[in-house]
Amino acid sequence: MFACTVRRLHGNSRRGVRVVLAAGLMNVALHGAPSHAQQPDRMVLYDANGTTVRTHLQYGLNAVAEQNLFWDLATVTAPSANFDADTEWLELYLKPGLSFERQFDTGLTLYGKVSAVVSYSWGRDAFDTGNTGRTTPEEYFLGVRGDVPGGLTYDVSVGARELKLGTGMLISNGATSGFERGALKLGPRKAWERALIARLSSDRTTATLFYLDPNELPSKDNGNELAGFDLRHDYAAGGYVGATFVHVLSSGAPYPKAGAPPSILPAARNGTNTLNIYAKSNPYSGALSNWTFTTDLAYQRNSDIDLRAWAGRVTAGYTFETLPWSPSLTIGYQTFSGDDPTTPRLERFDPLFYEGSPSAWATGSKSASTFLNSNVKALTLALRTKPSPKDTLTLRYAHIRANELNSPIQFGQATRVDASGNLMSGVKDAHLADDLFLEWSRILNRNTFLTAGLSVSFPGDGIDEVVGAGASTWTGGFVNVVFNF
């Protein structure tokens, strides 16, 4: 599948580099990377007198192949774009860094980190961008932590750094990869461009205040700034309960509004408030001993544009402890409100900066590249097994539907002119797609991780109706190796 990557890419020198990269990736995949377990502290440069200085290095290689991208809708909805729905590409990123920690006799600790990301993509990726990359700053922050009377601890930092709150429903991905930056699938950038984070903890309860400015693409920077708080309690047995409040201080991001024709509300995200409540059960005893339950609920409001939106997810997981490979099955249902075209109010949910991986908040596998968590709902199944202590095999299924008909999905997908010449948005049938995703992960050693996956998305009646016939089945696969020191 991935050997054909080379034939699509041009230039003899680049082709040689790609062949070397692909050969090296597959060699690691088949034979593993050399182990350095005998040198656990090799990245520490200095450790004495209460001061520790450590280097960091993470890098990854990824080979991707896609066929009938986006169900090949472009041939009908945008034929003049000449979009190639079959493509393969290679990705690379490097993330070097340096951190320090200084402990004082008073109990105060000063710490900080600097890092950067170098990324590149060879070939045209899923969004028809390729043969490009960038070097950008990633983390650069200073922090201080210590104790205060009453058994409390504090931790305050300022600068560019990562932050995930709750389950990642709203606040997780602080930076954008792909497009002119390259490395679309690997997504190496995570840190917020500017962050002020203050935490106060007591035993297992933590209160977090934050100000965040995401690291957006220069070509698509909407000037987003966020602030809010998170309150979370973690139970000793493994469960948790918490709440996150997010206020959008400023933003130029527009919102779509359902209608005939649909419209765009400029800078509509500005002033939006969102409250997210999340929880996970502690282990049970007796008949429920192998069950785990989670829930997320969110309510969104913006009085300036008469926005009222909501979202939620519930999951139930069961572990078959006595069976070989220790399989665990998780069933979930997640839903994100869409704008009702029959009301003057805006009901479209804005997922903000959520974690979009299949194991987190992606709606489907393939479909997650097309649909944001807005005006969609999904029934999901995940079967996870452990063939060996180093291997994990996961099969995921998602049945994806629209919440509101004739209403924008993501931002403007399925916007088209109907038979009467009216500009329409959304779908007339709620069934969007059925996604299957098989993923294998292997721990090659303590620093090296191999992941490979195959996925397929079968278009539903809503997608078929857009093209006026049976849309194509979207398939793809990848293999990557990530090194983390």
Long-range contacts (C-beta under 8 A, 24 or more apart in sequence): 1-65, 1-477, 2-63, 2-65, 2-88, 2-477, 2-479, 4-65, 4-88, 5-63, 5-65, 5-88, 5-89, 5-90, 5-122, 5-123, 8-87, 8-88, 8-89, 8-123, 8-124, 9-89, 9-122, 9-123, 9-131, 14-122, 14-131, 17-122, 18-90, 18-122, 21-61, 21-90, 21-92, 22-63, 22-90, 24-61, 25-61, 25-63, 25-479, 25-480, 25-481, 26-479, 28-444, 28-448, 28-450, 28-481, 29-450, 29-452, 29-479, 29-481, 32-444, 32-445, 32-448, 33-444, 33-445, 33-447, 33-448, 33-481, 33-483, 34-445, 35-445, 35-446, 36-445, 36-447, 37-445, 37-446, 42-485, 43-485, 50-102, 50-103, 50-104, 51-100, 51-101, 51-102, 51-103, 52-100, 52-101, 53-98, 53-99, 53-100, 54-98, 54-99, 54-100, 55-96, 55-97, 55-98, 55-485, 56-95, 56-96, 56-97, 56-98, 56-99, 56-113, 56-115, 56-485, 57-94, 57-95, 57-96, 57-97, 57-483, 57-484, 57-485, 58-94, 58-95, 58-188, 58-482, 58-483, 58-484, 58-485, 59-92, 59-93, 59-94, 59-95, 59-482, 59-483, 60-91, 60-92, 60-93, 60-186, 60-188, 60-480, 60-481, 60-482, 60-483, 61-90, 61-91, 61-92, 61-480, 61-481, 62-90, 62-91, 62-92, 62-183, 62-185, 62-186, 62-478, 62-479, 62-480, 63-88, 63-89, 63-90, 63-91, 63-478, 63-479, 63-480, 64-88, 64-89, 64-90, 64-91, 64-125, 64-126, 64-185, 64-476, 64-477, 64-478, 65-476, 65-477, 65-478, 66-126, 66-474, 66-475, 66-476, 67-474, 67-475, 67-476, 68-472, 68-473, 68-474, 68-475, 69-126, 69-474, 70-369, 70-370, 70-474, 71-433, 71-457, 71-459, 71-463, 71-467, 71-471, 71-472, 71-473, 71-474, 72-471, 72-472, 72-474, 73-463, 73-466, 73-467, 73-471, 76-466, 76-467, 76-468, 77-414, 77-416, 77-466, 77-467, 83-128, 84-124, 84-128, 85-472, 87-123, 87-124, 87-125, 87-126, 88-123, 89-121, 89-122, 89-123, 89-124, 89-125, 89-130, 90-121, 90-122, 90-123, 91-119, 91-120, 91-121, 91-122, 91-125, 91-182, 91-183, 91-184, 91-185, 91-186, 91-480, 92-119, 92-120, 92-121, 92-133, 92-183, 93-117, 93-118, 93-119, 93-120, 93-182, 93-183, 93-186, 93-188, 94-118, 94-119, 95-138, 95-188, 97-138, 97-139, 106-146, 107-146, 107-147, 108-144, 108-145, 108-146, 109-144, 109-145, 109-146, 110-142, 110-143, 110-144, 111-142, 111-143, 111-144, 111-145, 112-141, 112-142, 112-143, 112-159, 113-139, 113-140, 113-141, 113-161, 114-139, 114-140, 115-139, 115-140, 115-191, 117-188, 117-189, 119-177, 119-181, 119-182, 119-183, 119-186, 119-188, 119-189, 120-182, 120-183, 121-182, 121-183, 121-184, 125-178, 125-184, 125-185, 126-184, 126-369, 127-178, 127-179, 127-184, 129-178, 129-179, 129-180, 129-184, 130-182, 132-180, 132-181, 132-182, 133-181, 133-182, 133-183, 134-180, 134-181, 134-182, 136-181, 136-189, 136-215, 138-175, 138-189, 138-190, 138-191, 139-191, 141-195, 150-202, 151-202, 151-203, 152-200, 152-201, 152-202, 153-200, 153-201, 153-202, 154-198, 154-199, 154-200, 154-201, 155-197, 155-198, 155-199, 155-201, 156-197, 156-198, 156-199, 157-195, 157-196, 157-197, 158-195, 158-196, 158-197, 159-194, 159-195, 160-191, 160-192, 160-193, 160-194, 160-195, 160-215, 161-191, 161-192, 161-195, 161-197, 162-190, 162-191, 162-192, 163-192, 163-195, 163-197, 163-210, 163-212, 164-355, 165-208, 165-210, 165-230, 165-244, 166-230, 166-232, 166-242, 166-244, 166-276, 166-278, 166-296, 167-278, 167-294, 167-296, 167-355, 167-360, 167-361, 168-354, 168-355, 168-360, 168-361, 169-244, 169-276, 169-278, 169-296, 169-298, 169-311, 169-313, 169-351, 169-354, 169-355, 169-361, 170-244, 170-246, 170-274, 170-276, 170-298, 170-351, 170-352, 170-353, 170-354, 171-210, 171-212, 171-226, 171-230, 171-244, 171-246, 171-352, 171-353, 171-354, 172-353, 172-354, 172-355, 172-360, 173-353, 173-354, 173-355, 173-356, 174-212, 174-214, 174-215, 174-353, 175-214, 175-215, 175-216, 176-214, 176-215, 176-216, 176-217, 176-220, 179-217, 179-219, 179-220, 180-217, 180-218, 180-219, 181-217, 185-478, 185-480, 186-480, 186-482, 189-215, 191-215, 204-233, 204-234, 204-235, 204-236, 205-231, 205-232, 205-233, 205-234, 206-230, 206-231, 206-232, 206-233, 206-234, 207-231, 208-232, 211-249, 214-353, 222-251, 222-252, 222-253, 222-269, 223-250, 223-251, 223-252, 224-248, 224-250, 224-251, 224-252, 224-253, 224-269, 225-249, 225-250, 225-251, 226-352, 226-353, 235-282, 237-282, 237-283, 238-280, 238-282, 238-283, 239-279, 239-280, 239-281, 239-282, 239-283, 240-278, 240-279, 240-280, 241-278, 241-279, 241-280, 242-277, 242-278, 242-279, 243-275, 243-276, 243-277, 243-278, 244-275, 244-276, 244-278, 245-273, 245-274, 245-275, 245-276, 246-273, 246-274, 246-276, 246-352, 247-271, 247-272, 247-273, 248-272, 248-273, 255-305, 255-307, 255-346, 255-348, 255-350, 256-339, 256-348, 256-408, 256-411, 256-412, 256-425, 257-339, 257-346, 257-348, 257-408, 258-338, 258-339, 258-340, 258-341, 258-348, 258-404, 258-406, 258-407, 258-408, 258-425, 258-426, 259-341, 260-341, 260-406, 260-422, 260-423, 260-424, 261-422, 261-423, 261-424, 261-425, 262-408, 262-412, 262-415, 262-423, 262-424, 262-425, 265-305, 265-346, 268-302, 268-305, 268-307, 268-346, 269-350, 270-304, 271-302, 271-303, 271-304, 272-300, 272-301, 272-302, 272-307, 272-350, 273-300, 273-301, 273-302, 274-298, 274-299, 274-300, 274-301, 274-350, 274-352, 275-299, 275-300, 290-318, 290-319, 290-320, 290-321, 291-316, 291-317, 291-318, 292-316, 292-317, 292-318, 292-319, 293-317, 298-349, 300-349, 300-350, 302-346, 305-346, 306-344, 306-345, 306-346, 307-345, 307-346, 307-347, 307-348, 308-345, 308-346, 308-347, 309-337, 309-346, 309-347, 309-348, 309-349, 309-350, 310-337, 310-349, 311-335, 311-336, 311-337, 311-349, 311-351, 311-373, 325-385, 325-386, 325-387, 325-393, 326-385, 326-386, 327-383, 327-384, 327-385, 328-383, 328-384, 328-385, 329-381, 329-382, 329-383, 329-384, 330-380, 330-381, 330-382, 330-384, 331-379, 331-380, 331-381, 332-379, 332-380, 332-381, 332-382, 333-377, 333-378, 333-379, 333-380, 334-361, 334-363, 334-373, 334-377, 334-378, 334-380, 335-376, 335-377, 335-378, 335-403, 336-363, 336-373, 336-374, 336-375, 336-376, 336-377, 336-403, 337-374, 337-375, 337-403, 337-404, 338-374, 338-375, 338-376, 338-402, 338-403, 338-404, 338-407, 338-408, 338-409, 338-426, 339-375, 339-404, 339-407, 339-408, 340-404, 340-407, 341-404, 341-405, 341-406, 341-407, 341-426, 347-404, 348-374, 348-375, 348-407, 348-408, 349-373, 349-374, 349-375, 350-374, 358-396, 358-437, 358-439, 359-394, 363-398, 363-400, 364-398, 364-400, 364-433, 364-435, 364-457, 365-396, 365-398, 365-435, 365-436, 365-437, 365-455, 365-457, 366-433, 366-435, 366-437, 366-455, 366-456, 366-457, 366-474, 366-476, 367-398, 367-400, 367-432, 367-433, 367-435, 367-457, 370-410, 370-413, 371-400, 371-409, 371-410, 371-413, 371-432, 372-410, 372-411, 374-408, 374-409, 374-410, 375-402, 375-403, 375-404, 375-407, 375-408, 375-409, 375-410, 375-426, 376-400, 376-401, 376-402, 376-403, 376-409, 376-432, 377-401, 377-402, 377-403, 390-442, 390-443, 390-444, 391-440, 391-441, 391-442, 391-443, 392-440, 392-441, 392-442, 393-438, 393-439, 393-440, 394-437, 394-438, 394-439, 394-440, 394-441, 395-436, 395-437, 395-438, 395-439, 396-435, 396-436, 396-437, 396-438, 396-439, 397-434, 397-435, 397-436, 397-437, 398-433, 398-434, 398-435, 399-434, 400-431, 400-432, 400-433, 400-434, 400-435, 400-460, 401-430, 401-431, 401-432, 401-460, 401-462, 402-426, 402-427, 402-430, 402-432, 402-462, 403-430, 405-429, 405-430, 414-462, 414-466, 416-466, 427-462, 427-463, 427-465, 427-466, 428-462, 428-465, 429-460, 429-461, 429-462, 429-464, 429-465, 430-462, 431-460, 431-461, 431-462, 432-459, 432-460, 432-462, 432-463, 433-457, 433-458, 433-459, 433-460, 433-463, 434-458, 434-460, 444-481, 447-483, 447-484, 447-485, 448-481, 448-482, 448-483, 448-484, 449-481, 449-482, 449-483, 449-484, 450-479, 450-480, 450-481, 451-478, 451-479, 451-480, 451-481, 451-482, 452-477, 452-478, 452-479, 452-480, 453-477, 453-478, 453-479
